[in-house]
Amino acid sequence: MTNNRARLALVGALAFTLAGCVIAPLGGYRTSAYGGEVGPVVDVPPPQAQYEAVPAAPGVGYVWIGGYWGWNLGRHVWIGGRWASPPAGYRGWAPGYWGRHDRGWRWNGGHWRR
């Protein structure tokens, strides 16, 4: 019983602490002409994509945007997939990819297609 109270207090304190957090984008990224992000050039190839069980869509017209390896603080970090509703005038998602660059690898982010 005491263990459960301690856990509950810890979860409450953590929730209170994180309530004011700001989620900042990964560093070193900029927007390409197509609307996708272009990341920094890195010398470490990305790991294999992780398997993601795709949950049921939250509604009609939603598009699954698969997860990918991003780059943050000198290492690859997995960014999980999500469902999204396309902006008006768009219907599909062009997924991002890591492409070879003369100095290593560069992330070319996904973007919405008309």
N, C-alpha and C positions, 0 to 999 in steps of 0.2 A: 504494500500500500504506500509506504513512504517513497519507494522507488518510483512509483507512478506519479506521485505529487512532484517529486524532483524533476522528472522528465517533463511534466506539464509546465512547471515553472520555467524550465530551460527553453521549451518551445515558445512560450509566451514572451520571454525576454528576447529571444531571437527574432520573432515576428515584429515586436515593437522596434527593435534596432533596425531591421531591414525595411520597415515601412517608409523611411525617408531616403532609401537608396535610389540612385539614378543609374539606369543601365546605359552605359556609354558604348558607342560602336568600337569595334576593334581598331587599333591604331594603324596608320599607314595606308588607309584605303581612300580611294577617290572614286567619283562617278564617271563612267565611260559615256561615250556619245550615245550608246544604246540604253542607258539608264542603269546598267549593272555596275557593280563595284569592281574596280581594278586594284588589286592588292600590291604590296611591296614585292620586290624580287627577293627570293630566299634561296639558300643553297641546300635545303633539305627537301627531298621529294615527299609528297604527301603519302600517308599510309593508305592502305586499302580502305574503301568506304565501309562503314559499319552497317550491319543489317538493321533495318528499322521495320518493325511491324506497323503497318499503316492503319490507324484507327478509322472508324466509320466517319464519313464526311459530316460536318456539323449542319449542312444544308445543301440544297440544290444549287449547282453552279460553282461550288467551291473547287479549288484546284490544289492538289498536293504538291508542295515544294519540298523536295527531298533534302535530307541533311547533307552536310559537306564538312570538309576539314578547313577551318579558318586558320589564321596565323595571329598569335598574340603573345607578347613577352618572350619572343625567341623560340616559340615552339608551336606545333600544330595543335589545335583544339577542335573537338567535334562540336558542331552546331547542329542540333537536332532538327529534323524536318517539322513542317507544320502545314495546316490547311490555311488557305487564304482566298478571299473573294477578289476576283480580278477587278481592277479599276474600270470605270466606264470606258467603253471602246476597245477593251482588250479581252482576249479570250483564252490565251494559253501562256505557259511558262517555259522559257528557254533556260534550262539548268546551267549553272556555272561549272567551271572546270579549271583545273590546274594545267597551264600550258608551259612548255619548255621555253626558256628565255636564254639569251646568250650568256647570262651570268647565273642561271639556275632555273627556278620555277616561279611563275607568277599566277596569282588567282585572277580569273576573269569571271566576275559574278553573273548570276542569272538575271534575267529581265523579262518583263511582260511582253507578249507578242500581240499584235493587232489581228 
